[in-house]
């Protein structure tokens, strides 16, 4: 793939990342009371920025979001660091990003159909 990735490729990569992030957040909430559980998050934006900033071709299908444990949040008495309010806030932000990516992707496909005279 060329260095100039299509908007569709970028949006699809974002959708994949937000889908995984939504699962991670749901997993955190499900383990809210699990002793010793440490929250998980998804690393994607940093990987994408690094790949797009590097010289040469970039294949967005090879850039996969990664699950990691930040271990930067305070731990309560049972060793758990999940905060319900924080997770709900992250879920709302994630949902809004996901909806935005989907709407932009739909708009792009509509433009392609219009250019092809499909409608």
N, C-alpha and C positions, 0 to 999 in steps of 0.2 A: 504494500500500500504506500502511496506517496505521503510525503511529509504533511501535505495539506489534507487533513481528514475531512470527510464530509460532515455536515451538521447532523445528519441522520446517525452516523457512527458515534458521534459524541453523545447524542441524546440517548441512544441505546445503551451505551456504557454507563451513563448516569442512572438510567432506569434499573439496570442490573445491580448497581451499587445500592441504590435506595431500597430495592427489594430485600437485599441481604441485611441492610441496616434495620429494616422494619422487623425482620425475624430476630435479630440480635436484641432489639429493644423489648420485644415480646418475651424473649427468653429471660431477660433481666427482670421484668415485672413478675414473671412466673416464679422466679427464685427469690422474690423479695424477702421471704422469711427463712430461707435456707441458710443454716449456720455455715460460715466459712466461704460462702459464695462471693466471688468477686465479679463485678459487672464486666461485660464485654462491649466492644465498640467495633466499628468498621473503619479501616484505613483505605481510602480510595483517592480522595482529592489530591493528597500529596503524591501518590504514585502517578496519577494522571499528569499533574504539573511537571513532575520530573521527566516523564516520557515525552511530553510535548516540548519540553525545553532542551531535550537532547538532540544532537545532530543525527541526521539520517532518517530512515523511514520508521514510522510508528504504526504498529498494528494494534488497534484498540481491542481486538478480541483477545489479545494476549495479556492485557492489563486487567487482572482480576482483583476485585476488592478482597481485602484480608481482614480476618477477625483477629483482634488482639485484646489484651486486658490492660487498660491504662494504669491501674493501680496508683492513681493519684488522688482518689477521693477518700474522704475520711471513713474509717471502719467503725461500725458500732460494736457493742459489747459481745455479740455473737460472731464477730469476724466478717460480717456482711457489709458491703459498701454500696448497696443499691438504695437510691433515694427515689421514692415513688413520684414525687412532684417533678424531679429532674427528668425521669424517664418519660413521663407524660408530656412534658415540654419538648423533649427530643422527638417523641412520636408525632406531635403536631407539626414541628418543623419538617420532619422527614416526609410526612404525608403531603405537605404543601409543595415541597420540592418535587416529589414524585408526580403529583398532579400537574405541575408546571411542565415537567419533561414530557408527559403524555400529551398535553395540549399543544406544546411546540411541535412534537412529532406529528400529531394529527394535522397541524397547520402545514407542515412541510409536505406531507403526503397530498394534501389538498392542492398545494401549489404545483406539485408534480403532475397530478391528474389534470389540472387546468391547463398546464403547458402541453400536455399530450392530447388534450381535447376529449378526455374520457367522459366527462359529465355533460 
